[in-house]
Amino acid sequence: MRRSFCNFNLTDVALCTLMGMFFFMCSCASEKEAVVPPPPPPKPAIPISQELMRYPCPPGHLQGLGMAGDYGQALNAAVSQIAVQIQSSVKSVNYSKKTSDIAADGTEQITENFQTKSQVSAEIRNSQDVRVNQTIARDGIVGIVACMDRNDAAKPFRMDYQSARDQLVSAMAILSMTNHPLEKFTNYDNMVRAYDRYHESVSVLQSLGQTDGFGDIENDYRKAMEAYNEFRSNYKIYMDGAIETDEGRFVFSEISKTIKLQSLTDSCVSGVVLELEISDPKCKEGGLGVSCSEVIALNGKSCSGESFFTLGGSFKGVGRRDEAEARERLLSGLAKNDFMAEWLKEINRWVAR
């Protein structure tokens, strides 16, 4: 008779018990391993743009971040970002420009205008002074943190400042040595333009944190302006000659509509003396009657007699009856002249500004 796997003798009972416990433990271990969850996936890396922010530039530096497919392009992008910051800094420079003027009563009037100027582009003239602070390369992307010391960023503008300063010093010296009115006006304009350029270059450097070494020339410029304002307050346009004639009264009346004239009886210190000369009428008979003509000249000279310019013109009057009628119509012929506009254009060049 075939024996069963387990019978009731003690040896077999012990064996069956051990085998049962073995299968039970294996079953429990198998079930326990089956319920263990898989490990979590690795956390994704933060974007390069955020990681670059972990590497700021030192204090007093401009910072630029750039990302591209290769190192060169990333560096160019970072440098361009620094250039834009310099440009924005310069564009935001607001400065006050004081203008001095002399009123009719001789008092000085000062006005102040606020202006904004920019003459820089989004590029760096000394890009070799840009330093790479950090480089990160991952997944085909290169990120760069570039830094530039503000002192280095200011270098090209310091060159502009020195050039503007030299030009201003030269312009002030030339103005002080000039006596001829037209040259005086031109050199004054040159000095004002030079000062504007100088003032702007100072403001640009200040916007980049450069605060030392400026202002020493301001006192010289103020003195130059005071000297010119004194010259202008004494400078006048005078009228002389033939004032008592109808022609003289008409000519000076036309000029005084746009230019303030002084009588030569006043003390002539500085300015232009307008001296009017009128020829005697020349009359002749013609097919339409008698025609009379006059030649007129306006001379401009200094108070000391130096000749500046001479303006000429002619006009006529026609009388159908006789010479007396033709002479009477000379003034109406002068009123219809075509030379007065050119005269006024020339005289305006000699008005102080």
BADODREN-63120 format. One record per atom (N, C-alpha, C, O): residue in three letters; x, y, z. Coordinates in pm, whole numbers, plus 50000, padded with zeros to 5 digits. Example, Ala and Ser with C-alpha at 12.3 -4.5 7.8 and 13.67 -1.06 7.14 Angstrom:
ALA513194943150780
ALA512304955050780
ALA513204967050780
ALA514244966850846
SER512854977550708
SER513674989450714
SER512905000350787
SER513415011450804
This chain:
MET500854988250000
MET500005000050000
MET500885012250000
MET501865012850073
ARG500515022749913
ARG501335035149902
ARG501085044050020
ARG499945046250061
ARG502255049450077
ARG502115057850196
ARG501865072150155
ARG502415076850055
SER501015079350232
SER500745093650205
SER501955102050239
SER502885097550306
PHE501935114650188
PHE503085123650208
PHE503375125650354
PHE504545126350392
CYS502365126450438
CYS502545128150583
CYS501705117750654
CYS500505116450630
ASN502365110250743
ASN501575101550828
ASN501715106450969
ASN502225117450992
PHE501285098551063
PHE501155103651200
PHE502305099651291
PHE502205101151412
ASN503485094351232
ASN504585091951324
ASN505275105151350
ASN505145114451271
LEU505995106051457
LEU506535118851505
LEU507545124551408
LEU507605136651390
THR508335116351347
THR509345121451254
THR508705128151135
THR509085139151095
ASP507725121551081
ASP507045127450965
ASP506295139951004
ASP506235149350925
VAL505725140351123
VAL504985152451167
VAL505935164251175
VAL505575175151131
ALA507105162451228
ALA508085173351239
ALA508515178151103
ALA508665190151078
LEU508705168351013
LEU509115172150878
LEU508035180050809
LEU508305190150744
CYS506825175550822
CYS505695182950760
CYS505575196850818
CYS505275206250745
THR505785198350944
THR505675211551008
THR506735220950955
THR506435232450924
LEU507975216250944
LEU509055224650893
LEU508815228850749
LEU509045240350713
MET508355219550669
MET508085222950528
MET506955233050516
MET506995241850430
GLY505955231650600
GLY504845241250595
GLY505285255250633
GLY504885265050570
MET506115256050738
MET506595269150780
MET507465275350671
MET507435287450650
PHE508255267050601
PHE509105272150493
PHE508275278150381
PHE508555289150333
PHE507255270750339
PHE506385275950231
PHE505635288450274
PHE505405297350192
PHE505265289250402
PHE504535301050451
PHE505425313350449
PHE505005324150407
MET506685311650496
MET507615322950499
MET507955327550357
MET508045339550330
CYS508135318050268
CYS508405321850129
CYS507245329650070
CYS507435339349997
SER506025325250103
SER504835331950051
SER504735346050106
SER504395355350033
CYS505045347650237
CYS504965361050297
CYS506025370350239
CYS505765381950210
ALA507235364950223
ALA508305373450167
ALA507975377850026
ALA508225389249987
SER507415368649950
SER507045371849812
SER505995382649808
SER506075391949727
GLU504975381449898
GLU503915391649900
GLU504475405049943
GLU504085415449890
LYS505455404950044
LYS506015417650093
LYS506815424449983
LYS506715436649967
GLU507595417049906
GLU508365423049799
GLU507455428649690
GLU507815438449625
ALA506365423149668
ALA505465427549561
ALA504855441049590
ALA504505448049495
VAL504685445149714
VAL504015457749747
VAL504985469249766
VAL504535480449790
VAL506315467149756
VAL507275478249770
VAL507165487549648
VAL507345482849536
PRO506875500849667
PRO506715510149552
PRO508065512649485
PRO509105511549550
PRO508055515949356
PRO509315518949285
PRO509905532249334
PRO509165540849382
PRO511195533949324
PRO511815546649366
PRO511315558349280
PRO511025556449162
PRO511195570549340
PRO510705582249263
PRO511705586149153
PRO512905584049168
PRO511205591749043
PRO512105595848935
PRO512985607448982
PRO512575614749071
PRO514165609448926
PRO515045620548965
PRO514405634048930
PRO513735635448828
LYS514625643849017
LYS514075657148994
LYS514725663448872
LYS515935662348853
PRO513915670248786
PRO514505676548668
PRO515405688248708
PRO515145694748809
ALA516455690948631
ALA517355702048658
ALA516625715348634
ALA515785716248545
ILE516965725648713
ILE516325738648694
ILE516805744548562
ILE517885741048515
PRO516005753448500
PRO516425759448373
PRO517765766748387
PRO518085772148493
ILE518525766748279
ILE519825773448281
ILE519665788148315
ILE520495793948384
SER518585794348265
SER518375808648291
SER518275811448440
SER518765821748488
GLN517635802048516
GLN517545803848660
GLN518855800348729
GLN519225806748828
GLU519535790548679
GLU520785786548741
GLU521835797548727
GLU522675799348815
LEU521795804748616
LEU522765815448596
LEU522605826348701
LEU523575833048736
MET521385828248751
MET521135838548850
MET521825835448983
MET521915844149070
ARG522315823349000
ARG523025819849123
ARG524445825349126
ARG525135824249227
TYR524885831349014
TYR526265836049004
TYR526265851048972
TYR526665854848862
PRO525835859549066
PRO525795874049040
PRO527205879849029
PRO528175874249078
CYS527265891248963
CYS528545898248950
CYS528875905449080
CYS527985908049161
PRO530135908649100
PRO530545915849222
PRO529885929649226
PRO529455934849123
PRO529795935749344
PRO529255949349355
PRO530025959049267
PRO531235957749250
GLY529315968749211
GLY529965978549124
GLY530165973948983
GLY530855980548905
HIS529565962648947
HIS529695957148812
HIS528345957248741
HIS527285956448805
LEU528395958048609
LEU527235955648525
LEU527205940948489
LEU528245934848465
GLN526005935048484
GLN525885920648459
GLN525065918148333
GLN524065924748308
GLY525535908348255
GLY524805904148137
GLY524695889048132
GLY525665882048159
LEU523515883848098
LEU523285869548085
LEU523035866347938
LEU522305873447869
GLY523665855447891
GLY523465851547753
GLY523345836547739
GLY524055828947805
MET522435832047653
MET522255817747624
MET522155815847474
MET521495823547403
ALA522825805447427
ALA522805802547283
ALA523295788247262
ALA523585780947357
GLY523385784547137
GLY523795770947105
GLY525285768647115
GLY525735757247119
ASP526075779647119
ASP527515777947137
ASP528045789247223
ASP527335798947253
TYR529305787847263
TYR529905797247358
TYR529985811447301
TYR529645821147370
GLY530425812747177
GLY530595825847117
GLY529305833747111
GLY529275845547146
GLN528235827147066
GLN526945834047057
GLN526415837847195
GLN525845848547213
ALA526605828847292
ALA526155831747428
ALA526905843747486
ALA526315852147553
LEU528205844447460
LEU528995855647510
LEU528555868747444
LEU528435878947511
ASN528315868347313
ASN527835880547244
ASN526515885347302
ASN526305897347318
ALA525625875947334
ALA524335879647391
ALA524515886047528
ALA523835895847561
ALA525425880747608
ALA525675886347741
ALA526285900347731
ALA525905909347805
VAL527225902147639
VAL527855915147620
VAL526835925347571
VAL526845936847614
SER525955921047480
SER524915930147430
SER523985934547543
SER523525946047545
GLN523705925647635
GLN522835929347747
GLN523505939947834
GLN522835949047884
ILE524815938947854
ILE525535949247929
ILE525495962547852
ILE525305973147911
ALA525675961847719
ALA525645973947638
ALA524305981047648
ALA524255993347654
VAL523215973447649
VAL521875979247662
VAL521735986547795
VAL521105997047803
GLN522325980947901
GLN522275987548031
GLN523026000848028
GLN522566010748086
ILE524176001047961
ILE524926013547948
ILE524106023647870
ILE524036035347908
GLN523506019247761
GLN522696028047679
GLN521516033647758
GLN521226045547752
SER520846024947833
SER519696029347913
SER520146039348019
SER519436048948049
SER521316037048075
SER521836046148177
SER522076059948118
SER521776070048181
VAL522636060247997
VAL522926072947933
VAL521646079947891
VAL521526092147906
LYS520696072447837
LYS519436078447793
LYS518666084747908
LYS517926094447889
SER518836079348026
SER518086084348140
SER518726096448205
SER518236101548305
VAL519856101048147
VAL520536112648205
VAL519696125148177
VAL519546129148062
ASN519176131048279
ASN518456143648269
ASN519326154548329
ASN519786153348443
TYR519546164948254
TYR520366175548309
TYR519716188948279
TYR518956190548183
SER520016198548364
SER519466211848348
SER520476220548276
SER521676220248306
LYS520006228148182
LYS520856237048104
LYS520416251348134
LYS519296255348102
LYS521306259048193
LYS520996272848226
LYS521386281948110
LYS522486280748055
THR520476290948073
THR520706300347966
THR520606314348022
THR519626317948086
SER521626322347996
SER521646336048045
SER521326345547931
SER521806343747819
ASP520516355447960
ASP520136365247859
ASP520116379047922
ASP519916380448043
ILE520326389247842
ILE520316402947890
ILE519046409647841
ILE518796410247721
ALA518236414547934
ALA516986421247899
ALA517276435347849
ALA518416440047854
ALA516226441847800
ALA516386455347744
ALA516876465347849
ALA517566474947815
ASP516516463147976
ASP516936472448081
ASP518326469148135
ASP518786475448230
GLY519006459148075
GLY520346455848117
GLY520446445248224
GLY521556441248260
THR519316440548275
THR519346430248378
THR519536416648314
THR519116414348201
GLU520166407548388
GLU520416394048338
GLU519256385048372
GLU518806384548487
GLN518766377948273
GLN517676368348292
GLN518216354248272
GLN518846351448170
ILE517976345448368
ILE518486331748360
ILE517296322248351
ILE516416322448437
THR517276314048249
THR516246303848234
THR516896290248244
THR518086288848218
GLU516106280148281
GLU516646266848299
GLU515746256848228
GLU514546256348254
ASN516336249148139
ASN515586239148064
ASN516126225348096
ASN517336223548110
PHE515236215648106
PHE515656201848131
PHE515616194347999
PHE514616194447928
GLN516706187747969
GLN516826180847842
GLN517306166547865
GLN517936163347965
THR516976158247769
THR517466144447770
THR518116141647636
THR517516143947531
LYS519356136847640
LYS520076133947517
LYS520736120347525
LYS521036115347633
SER520956114647409
SER521706102047404
SER522406101147270
SER521796103047165
GLN523696098247275
GLN524466096847152
GLN525246083747153
GLN526316082847091
VAL524726073747221
VAL525396060747225
VAL524486050247167
VAL523256051747169
SER525066039747116
SER524296028447064
SER524526016447153
SER525386016547241
ALA523746005947128
ALA523815993947212
ALA525035985547172
ALA524895974347124
GLU526215991147193
GLU527445983747170
GLU528495988947268
GLU528376000047321
ILE529505980847292
ILE530555984547386
ILE531845986347308
ILE532305977247239
ARG532425998147319
ARG533656000947245
ARG534865993547303
ARG535835991147231
ASN534805990047431
ASN535915982747493
ASN535415969547549
ASN535525966847669
SER534865961247461
SER534315948447504
SER535375939047560
SER535035929147625
GLN536655942147537
GLN537705933647592
GLN537765934447744
GLN538385925947808
ASP537125944447802
ASP537105945747948
ASP535965937948013
ASP535825938048135
VAL535145931247932
VAL534075922747987
VAL534685909548033
VAL535485903547960
ARG534325904948151
ARG534845892448206
ARG533725882148221
ARG532615885548261
VAL534045869548189
VAL533075858648206
VAL533135853748351
VAL534185849448399
ASN532005854548419
ASN531935850648560
ASN531545835948578
ASN531985829648674
GLN530735830448487
GLN530295816648498
GLN529835811548362
GLN529245818948284
THR530105798748336
THR529635792248214
THR528935779148251
THR529465771348329
ILE527755776948196
ILE526995764648218
ILE526625758948082
ILE526055766047999
ALA526935746248058
ALA526615739647932
ALA525785727147963
ALA526225718648041
ARG524595726047904
ARG523735714447929
ARG522715713247817
ARG522125723147774
ASP522515700947772
ASP521475697947673
ASP521595706747548
ASP520595711347494
GLY522815708847505
GLY523015716447381
GLY522885731447397
GLY522875738647296
ILE522775736547520
ILE522645750847545
ILE523815755447631
ILE524195748747727
VAL524395766947595
VAL525465772947673
VAL524945785947734
VAL524415794547665
GLY525115787047865
GLY524725799247936
GLY525945806047995
GLY526845799348046
ILE525975819347989
ILE527135826948035
ILE526675838548122
ILE525705845348089
VAL527385840848232
VAL527245852848313
VAL528475861348285
VAL529595857248315
ALA528265873248229
ALA529375882448198
ALA529285894548290
ALA528195899148323
CYS530435899648331
CYS530495910948423
CYS531425921748367
CYS532415918848300
MET531075934148397
MET531935945348355
MET531945955748465
MET530895960748507
ASP533135958948512
ASP533295969248613
ASP532815982648556
ASP533125986048441
ARG532075990248636
ARG531576003148589
ARG532716012648552
ARG532566020948463
ASN533836011448620
ASN534996019648583
ASN535476016448443
ASN535856025348367
ASP535446003448407
ASP535815999548271
ASP534766004248171
ASP535106008848061
ALA533496003148209
ALA532426007748119
ALA532536022548090
ALA532126027147983
ALA533086030148184
ALA533186044648168
ALA534396049048086
ALA534486060748049
LYS535326039948057
LYS536556043747988
LYS536316051247856
LYS536886062047837
PRO535496046047764
PRO535296053447637
PRO534676067147660
PRO534976076747589
PHE533796068047760
PHE533146080847786
PHE534096090647853
PHE533916102847843
ARG535096085547922
ARG536116094347975
ARG536936100447861
ARG537356112047869
MET537166092747757
MET537856098147641
MET536996109047576
MET537516119547536
ASP535676106647565
ASP534766116847512
ASP534806129347599
ASP534796140547548
TYR534846127247730
TYR534886138547824
TYR536146146847804
TYR536076159047801
GLN537276140347792
GLN538536147647777
GLN538536155547647
GLN539016166947643
SER538016149547540
SER537936156547412
SER537016168647423
SER537346179447374
ALA535856166947488
ALA534906177947503
ALA535496188947591
ALA535306200847564
ARG536216185147693
ARG536826194947783
ARG537876203147709
ARG537916215347723
ASP538716196547630
ASP539746203647554
ASP539106213447454
ASP539586224647436
GLN538026208947392
GLN537336217447295
GLN536726229747364
GLN536756240747308
LEU536196227947484
LEU535606239147557
LEU536676249147599
LEU536486261247585
VAL537796244247649
VAL538896253247689
VAL539376261447570
VAL539626273447582
SER539496255047454
SER539936262047333
SER538906272347290
SER539266283547253
ALA537616268847295
ALA536556278047252
ALA536506290347341
ALA536296301447293
MET536686288547471
MET536666300047563
MET537846309247536
MET537696321447541
ALA539006303647508
ALA540186311847481
ALA540016319847352
ALA540356331647348
ILE539486313447248
ILE539286320347121
ILE538266331547136
ILE538466342447082
LEU537196329047208
LEU536166339447228
LEU536736351647299
LEU536406362947263
SER537576349447398
SER538136360647474
SER539056369347388
SER539256381147420
MET539616363747279
MET540536371347195
MET539856377347072
MET540516383746990
THR538556375347058
THR537846379746938
THR537206393346960
THR536586395847064
ASN537366402346860
ASN536766415746867
ASN535756418346756
ASN534776425446777
HIS535986412546638
HIS535066414846527
HIS533706408946562
HIS533616397446604
PRO532616416746544
PRO531296412046588
PRO530876398546533
PRO530456389846609
LEU530976396646401
LEU530526383946344
LEU531356372346396
LEU530816361646425
GLU532666374346410
GLU533506363746466
GLU533166361546613
GLU533216350246662
LYS532826372346683
LYS532446371146823
LYS531196362546837
LYS531146353646922
PHE530196365146755
PHE528946357346762
PHE529216342646731
PHE528736333746802
THR529976340146624
THR530276326346584
THR531036319046693
THR530726307546725
ASN532036325546751
ASN532826319046855
ASN532026317146983
ASN532276307747058
TYR531086326047007
TYR530206324047123
TYR529336311547103
TYR529196303347193
ASP528776310146983
ASP527976298146953
ASP528826285546967
ASP528366275447020
ASN530076286246919
ASN530966274846932
ASN531226271347078
ASN531266259547115
MET531396281547161
MET531646279047303
MET530436272547370
MET530586263247449
VAL529236277447339
VAL528026271847399
VAL527846257247356
VAL527506248847439
ARG528076254347229
ARG527976240447183
ARG529026231647250
ARG528746220247287
ALA530236236947267
ALA531296229347334
ALA530926226647479
ALA531196215847532
TYR530306236447543
TYR529906234347683
TYR528786223947692
TYR528796215647783
ASP527846224247600
ASP526776214247599
ASP527366200247587
ASP526946191047657
ARG528336198547497
ARG528976185547479
ARG529736181647606
ARG529686170047650
TYR530446191247665
TYR531176188447789
TYR530226184547900
TYR530456174747972
HIS529136192147915
HIS528176189548023
HIS527536175748005
HIS527306168548102
GLU527246172247880
GLU526636159147854
GLU527606147847887
GLU527206137647944
SER528886149547853
SER529856138947882
SER530026137248033
SER530206126048081
VAL529956148248108
VAL530026147248254
VAL528826139648307
VAL528946131048395
SER527646142848253
SER526416136348300
SER526436121348270
SER525966113348351
VAL526976117548155
VAL527066103348121
VAL527966096048220
VAL527626085248267
LEU529116101948251
LEU530026095748346
LEU529386094748485
LEU529556084748554
GLN528666104948523
GLN527996104548653
GLN526936093548656
GLN526726087248759
SER526276091348544
SER525266080748540
SER525896066948553
SER525226057348590
LEU527206065948522
LEU527926053348536
LEU528686052548668
LEU529526043748687
GLY528386061848758
GLY528986061448891
GLY530286068948904
GLY530956067849007
GLN530686076648802
GLN531926084448808
GLN531576098348861
GLN530876105948794
THR532056101648977
THR531666114249041
THR532826123549070
THR532606134749117
ASP534046119349045
ASP535206127449080
ASP535836133848956
ASP535736128648846
GLY536486145448979
GLY537276151548873
GLY536506160748780
GLY537046164648677
PHE535276164348812
PHE534486173048725
PHE534246186448796
PHE534446187648917
GLY533826196148719
GLY533406208648778
GLY534486219248788
GLY534176230848815
ASP535766215648768
ASP536816225648781
ASP536766235948670
ASP537316246948684
ILE536116232548560
ILE536056241748447
ILE534796250548452
ILE534686260148376
GLU533876247348538
GLU532616254648545
GLU532846269348579
GLU532166278048524
ASN533766272348667
ASN534026286148705
ASN534566294148587
ASN534196305748569
ASP535426288048506
ASP535956294848388
ASP534846297548287
ASP534806308148225
TYR533956287948272
TYR532846289948178
TYR531916301048226
TYR531446309048146
ARG531666301648356
ARG530806312148410
ARG531426325948384
ARG530706335248349
LYS532736327148402
LYS533396339948376
LYS533336343548228
LYS533156355248193
ALA533486333548140
ALA533396336247996
ALA531996340947959
ALA531846349947876
MET530966335048020
MET529596339347993
MET529356353448045
MET528686361447979
GLU529896356648161
GLU529736370148216
GLU530406380448126
GLU529856391248104
ALA531576377148074
ALA532286386347984
ALA531496388547856
ALA531396399747806
TYR530926377747802
TYR530156379247679
TYR528876387047705
TYR528476395247622
ASN528226384647817
ASN527006392047849
ASN527286406947867
ASN526456415347832
GLU528446410147920
GLU528826424247932
GLU529036430247794
GLU528606441447767
PHE529706422847706
PHE529876427447568
PHE528526429647501
PHE528326439847434
ARG527626420347519
ARG526326421347453
ARG525476432747508
ARG524726438947434
SER525596435447637
SER524816446347695
SER525276459947644
SER524496469447641
ASN526556461047601
ASN527076473547547
ASN526946474447395
ASN527116485147336
TYR526646463147333
TYR526616462547187
TYR525246467247137
TYR524206462147181
LYS525246476947043
LYS523996482446992
LYS524106485046843
LYS525206485446787
ILE522966486746779
ILE522896490746638
ILE522486505346635
ILE521406508946682
TYR523356514046579
TYR523106528446578
TYR522706532846437
TYR523046526346338
MET521986544146429
MET521626549946299
MET522246563846289
MET522276571446386
ASP522736566846170
ASP523406579746148
ASP523276583746002
ASP523316575345912
GLY523126596645981
GLY523146601945845
GLY521796602245779
GLY521056592345782
ALA521456613545720
ALA520236615345639
ALA518966612145717
ALA517936608945657
ILE519026612845850
ILE517836609745929
ILE516746620345908
ILE515556617545919
GLU517186632345876
GLU516216643345861
GLU515476642945728
GLU514506650245711
THR515906634745633
THR515246634045502
THR514116623945504
THR514056615245591
ASP513216625245408
ASP512116615545396
ASP512656601545369
ASP512176591745425
GLU513656600845281
GLU514236587845250
GLU514866581445374
GLU514696569545400
GLY515596589545450
GLY516246584445570
GLY515236579645673
GLY515406569145735
ARG514176587545693
ARG513146583445789
ARG512466570545746
ARG512146562145830
PHE512246568845614
PHE511606556645567
PHE512516544445588
PHE512066534145638
VAL513796545845551
VAL514716534445562
VAL514866529945707
VAL514766518045737
PHE515106539445796
PHE515316535745936
PHE514026531146003
PHE514056523346099
SER512906535845954
SER511626531046007
SER511416516345970
SER510926508546051
GLU511786512645848
GLU511666498745806
GLU512606489745886
GLU512236478745927
ILE513816494545907
ILE514786486445983
ILE514326484646127
ILE514466473746184
SER513796495246187
SER513416494646328
SER512216485646355
SER511906482846470
LYS511526481146250
LYS510406471946268
LYS510886458346320
LYS510136451146386
THR512116454846289
THR512646441746331
THR513906442846416
THR514286433346483
ILE514566454446412
ILE515836456146483
ILE515776468746569
ILE515356479346522
LYS516186467546693
LYS516186479146780
LYS517346488346744
LYS518506484046742
LEU517036501146715
LEU518036510746675
LEU518256521046785
LEU517336524846857
GLN519506525546796
GLN519866536046890
GLN520336548246812
GLN520936547046705
SER520046560046868
SER520546572246806
SER522026573646832
SER522516570046939
LEU522746578946734
LEU524186580346750
LEU524536591046852
LEU525706592346890
THR523556598546896
THR523826608247003
THR524186601147133
THR524846606747220
ASP523736588147144
ASP524136580247260
ASP525626576947249
ASP526206577547141
SER526206573547361
SER527626570047361
SER527826556947285
SER527226546747321
CYS528646557247182
CYS528896545247101
CYS530076537747159
CYS531236541647140
VAL529786526947230
VAL530826518947293
VAL531176506947207
VAL532346504447178
SER530146499647165
SER530356487547085
SER529116485047002
SER527996486847050
GLY529326481046879
GLY528186478146793
GLY528446481746649
GLY529586481946603
VAL527366484646577
VAL527436487946435
VAL526706501146412
VAL525566502946456
VAL527376510346345
VAL526766523146308
VAL526266522046165
VAL527046519246074
LEU524956524346144
LEU524376524146011
LEU524336538545958
LEU523616547046009
GLU525126540745856
GLU525236554245799
GLU524606554245661
GLU525006546645572
LEU523606562845644
LEU522846563245518
LEU523336574745431
LEU523486586045478
GLU523586571845304
GLU523976582045207
GLU522996581745090
GLU522636571045040
ILE522566593645048
ILE521606594744937
ILE522156604544835
ILE522546615644870
SER522176600644709
SER522666609344603
SER521616619844567
SER520436618244599
ASP522046630244503
ASP521096640044450
ASP520316633644336
ASP520866625444263
PRO519026637444318
PRO518226631644210
PRO518796635244073
PRO519276646444050
LYS518726625543983
LYS519086628043844
LYS517846626143760
LYS517216615543764
CYS517486636243686
CYS516226636043612
CYS516496637343461
CYS517456643743417
LYS515616630943385
LYS515706631943240
LYS514316629643181
LYS513486622643238
GLU514106635743064
GLU512826634342996
GLU512806621342916
GLU513826616842864
GLY511626615642909
GLY511446603442832
GLY510106603242764
GLY509376613142766
GLY509766591842703
GLY508526590942629
GLY507296592142718
GLY506236596242671
LEU507406588542846
LEU506266589142938
LEU506296601343028
LEU505446602643116
GLY507256610443007
GLY507366622343090
GLY508776623743143
GLY509746620543075
VAL508866628543267
VAL510176630743330
VAL510416619743433
VAL509546616643514
SER511616613843428
SER511986603343523
SER513166608043607
SER514186612343554
CYS513006607243742
CYS514076610843834
CYS514496598443913
CYS513656590443953
SER515796596743936
SER516296585144009
SER517306589444115
SER517976599744101
GLU517406581444221
GLU518376583844326
GLU519096570844359
GLU518536560044347
VAL520326572044399
VAL521126560644447
VAL521276562044597
VAL521596572744648
ILE521026551144668
ILE521086551244813
ILE522076540644860
ILE522166529944800
ALA522806543544967
ALA523786534145020
ALA523696534045172
ALA523516544445236
LEU523816522145228
LEU523816520445373
LEU525146514145412
LEU525446502845376
ASN525926521745486
ASN527246517045529
ASN527186512545675
ASN526616519345760
GLY527776501145701
GLY527896496445839
GLY529336497245884
GLY530236492145817
LYS529566503545999
LYS530916505046049
LYS530936504046201
LYS529886504646265
SER532106502446256
SER532246501446401
SER532206515346463
SER532236525446392
CYS532156515846596
CYS532156528746665
CYS533456536346640
CYS533486548646646
SER534526528946612
SER535816535246586
SER536026538546440
SER537056544246403
GLY535046535046354
GLY535136538646213
GLY535556527346121
GLY535676529446000
GLU535786515346173
GLU536156504046087
GLU534966500046000
GLU533866498146051
SER535196498845869
SER534116495445777
SER533786480545784
SER534666471945780
PHE532476477745796
PHE532016463845801
PHE531346459645669
PHE531646448845617
PHE530456467945617
PHE529746464245494
PHE529156476845431
PHE529026487245496
THR528806475645303
THR528106486245230
THR526996479845148
THR527236470445073
LEU525776485045164
LEU524616480045091
LEU524106491245000
LEU524026502745043
GLY523776487944878
GLY523336498244784
GLY522016494944719
GLY521566483444721
GLY521386505044661
GLY520126503344590
GLY519776516144515
GLY520386526644538
SER518826515244428
SER518376527044353
SER516866526644338
SER516266515944344
PHE516266538244318
PHE514816539144301
PHE514536551444215
PHE515396560044197
LYS513326552144163
LYS513006563344074
LYS511546567544090
LYS510716560244144
GLY511276579544040
GLY509916584744035
GLY509656590643897
GLY510566596643838
VAL508466589243845
VAL508126593743710
VAL506996603943719
VAL505966601443782
GLY507196615543654
GLY506156625743650
GLY505736628143506
GLY506576630443419
ARG504466627543479
ARG503996629743341
ARG503996644443305
ARG504106648043187
ARG503866652943407
ARG503776667143376
ARG505146673743375
ARG505546679843276
ASP505876672243487
ASP507156679343496
ASP508086672343595
ASP507756661843651
GLU509256678543615
GLU510266672943704
GLU509816673243850
GLU510156664343927
ALA509056683643888
ALA508606684744027
ALA507736672644065
ALA507856667244174
GLU506876668643972
GLU506026656943998
GLU506876644344012
GLU506606635844097
ALA507916643243927
ALA508786631443933
ALA509526630944067
ALA509676620144125
ARG509996642644116
ARG510676642844245
ARG509746638944360
ARG510146632244455
GLU508476643244349
GLU507516639944453
GLU507246624944460
GLU506926619544567
ARG507386618244348
ARG507096603944342
ARG508326595144374
ARG508246582844369
LEU509436601544406
LEU510616593744441
LEU510396585244567
LEU510816573744572
LEU509726590944670
LEU509526583644794
LEU508626571444774
LEU508856561044835
SER507586572844689
SER506746561244661
SER507526550544586
SER507266538644602
GLY508496554744504
GLY509356545044436
GLY510266537844536
GLY510556525944520
LEU510716545244639
LEU511536538944742
LEU510716528744820
LEU511236518244858
ALA509456531644846
ALA508596522544921
ALA508356509444845
ALA508056499144905
LYS508496510044712
LYS508296498044631
LYS509616490944599
LYS509686482644509
ASN510646494344674
ASN511966488944644
ASN511986473844659
ASN511136467944727
ASP512966467644595
ASP513156453144607
ASP514486449744674
ASP514916438144672
PHE515146459844734
PHE516436457244798
PHE516356457344951
PHE517286452745017
MET515266462545008
MET515186463845153
MET515216450245223
MET515786448945332
ALA514626440045161
ALA514636426745222
ALA516056421445235
ALA516406415245336
GLU516876423745133
GLU518266419445138
GLU519046427445240
GLU519926422145309
TRP518736440245251
TRP519376448545353
TRP519106442945493
TRP520026441445574
LEU517836439945520
LEU517456435145653
LEU518136421745684
LEU518536419145797
LYS518246413245583
LYS518896400345604
LYS520356402245645
LYS520856395245733
GLU521026411745580
GLU522436414245614
GLU522566420845752
GLU523436416945831
ILE521716430545783
ILE521806437445911
ILE521536427846026
ILE522146429046132
ASN520616418346006
ASN520306408746111
ASN521506400246149
ASN521606395446262
ARG522426398346056
ARG523636390546087
ARG524486397546192
ARG525276391146261
TRP524306410946205
TRP525146418946293
TRP524456421846426
TRP524966429646507
VAL523326415846449
VAL522626417746577
VAL523186407746677
VAL523316395846645
ALA523506412246796
ALA524086403446899
ALA523076393246945
ALA521886396146954
ARG523556381046974
ARG522696370547024
ARG523336363947146
ARG522766354647203
